[in-house]
Amino acid sequence: MVTTIAPSRGGDALEFSRANGDLLVLTHIYTSTLVLGIGALFGMLQGFSRANWIVMPAWFDYYRMLTAHGVLMALVFTTFFITGFFTYSVYHTIPRVRSTRLGWIGYCVMLVGTVMAAVAILDGSASVLYTFYAPLKASPLFYFGATLLVAGTWFVAADVFLNVAWFKKQHPNERIPLPAFIAACTLTMWIIATLGVVAEMGLLIPWSLGWTSGIDVGLTRMFFWYFGHPLVYFWIMAAYAIWYTVVPATFGGRIFSDGLTRLAFVMLLLLSTPVGLHHQFLDPGISAGWKWLHTVTTYGVIIPSFMTAFAIFATFELAARKAGRRGFIGVVRWLPWKNPVFAGPALGMILFIFGGFGGIVNNSYSMDVLVHNTMWIVGHFHITVGGPAALTFIGATYGLVPALTGRTLFAPRLALIQVYTWFVGMAIMSTSMHWAGLLGSPRRTADVSYFGAQGAATWHPQMVGAAVGGTIVALSVLMFIIVATGTFLTDRSAEVRPAFGFAATNEDALETPPVLDRLGRWGVLALALAVLAYAGPVTQQIQAHAYLAPGMRTW
Amino acid sequence: MHVHRQERIWMTFGLAMLVIFLAVITTAAVVDGFVPPSHVQSIDPTKVAQTPPFDHPGLRKVADGAYEAYYVARIFSFTPASIEVPVGSRVTFYVTSADVEHGFSIPETGVNTMVTPGWVSQVSHTFKERGTFLLVCNEYCGSGHQMMAAKVEVK
């Protein structure tokens, strides 16, 4: 199928750049699709284990599978899709004869890292879950693999930054094209966030190699969550990118406001990193005051979230009004619910409303004790990364693959059924998980019967509900794999190359204040905020605590 | 850059929510003391068994209806495995880990804290109802994590 992509169709530079990047983007998309398939199978088996339907065999035990599921879904599936989509966003909006070498190097480094981490997990030497909390000590291969996965994304980011810089040099009086701006803004956030990984790996790798004898557990946890929360925003910002710029194009709508979109992303950049302590509300060794400070900064995300909600619904309403539709029902019915490129992200938006409510609870400082490390949290991130983010990426894949291959989608009806079954399955699974969490059922536990303890008995019905919902989601992923690989394997060339384009804005982009495009400055400010928010807690960790813990393999 | 009037109203609503949430949380923290467990006290995780009071983990009565309970978390059990307190008792739990990261949670009571090697965690609760409460480790600690549990009997 690769041969269907001409290296160049002659013509203008934009055409050339498209042809150049298409194979790269397609490789990213199919890698993420494959990873989603494997991860979903593991997820379903976890549901079966916790419902006491099966017991995983010793050669592939629950925690090894849980590590694989978490790493593949949270770190690999999302990262490959997002870096691929942002490469597309830049290549298709900045007309330039370019080399894709940097992009390919990035992809290969990410892939090598993923394979290394996967080998370590599958051979049982890294059952440390995706959070790899020290002093659980995985084999060095796992830490090196994870580091390379992140290092690869830096090459992709460099490629994006260089293209944006080239555009600004060529067009000093123009605004960066909006999709390219969003890509560069999100990746600026990502670079700042992954500095936490660099710091943590700086402690973990020498320790895993036996060069240092002990590890400061509190400090590694703090570095991890410095990265861990912006990781969540990385998924959400990519989903927002698609909601703002791609979704309107599916019904001929326009982006509500160029300037407000840029402002929302700049705010997300600033508010992504100074917030991580809300994952450590129940940690000893961190004063309550620092935790309160991070509660405040975390709530700041309400502002760009509200702006986004307004812009998305305004886009829907303005387009529907143009078509002569009025009222809430009229607008909703008019939208293209039978197009999976629209329905995927739109169903994700519905799930995200509940994800947002749950997030407010999690961040509520003292209320967090009721849900921390319970199944509630698992329900929360499945209705956020497993809802809006994954459904948006899947919907976008249904648009990207035909556009990149020039083929029509294989079994488009199945694609439509797929997004709706995912929505239903995820709603059932997540509701069950939230409920089990409110009853106190712990997360990350192979079997929650506790030898028939009275308190644990109340959790079983919810665990069955989660397993049923999880099965529906896994079947949905199977449909997704069938559609994606079917499009790859069968020759269904379209008469007109299917489009996956970005919508135009309502207003003239030149009305946008130029200062919003100064991503370098915003990046420095974001870094300064992160340093301000973390200087105190990190100093406290280092000053109050001289004890190091030896590494252990407890699995 | 034009900001629509309806958007101004909507954003004012969002900002008001933000202010209200923070006011409620801050008031609850300052006035009622609803603060997440944030005890700052370090301990050498390799010498827990020799460090008082964790060299003799267990329940201590400090006054009528007031207890202190010292726990050591270690793969894959808690010491003590069971404690018994009269109904209405206020129990302050002190927990530390002798090996890896653990959790310390008594479902449906609000007792919930991380147990990090190198630190002592502290959390208090008044048991107002009789019964047998399950105490579980709610952070993954290894292959036997699902077996790591203890009991609190309230008579």
Interface residues (C-beta under 8 A of the other chain):
Chain A: D61 Y63 L66 S127 L129 Y133 A134 P135 L136 D216 V217 G218 R221 S257 G259 L260 L263 Q280 F281 L282 D283 P284 G285 I286 S287 A288 K291 W292 T295 V296 Y299 G300 I302 I303 S305 F306 M307 F310 A314 I360 S364 Y365 S366 D368 V369 L370 H372 N373 T374 L439 G440 S441 P442 R443 R444 T445 A446 D447 V448 Y450 F451 A453 Q454 G455 A456 E507 E511 T512 P513 Q540 A544 H545 A546 Y547 L548 A549 P550 M552 T554 W555
Chain B: M1 H2 V3 H4 Q6 E7 W10 M11 F13 G14 L15 M17 L18 F21 L22 I25 T26 A28 A29 F34 V35 P36 P37 S38 H39 V40 Q41 S42 I43 D44 P45 T46 I75 D99 V100 E101 G103 S105 P107 E108 G110 V111 N112 T113 M114 V115 T116 P117 G118 W119 V120 S121 Q122 T132 F133 L134 V136 C137 N138 E139 Y140 C141 G142 S143 G144 H145 Q146 A149
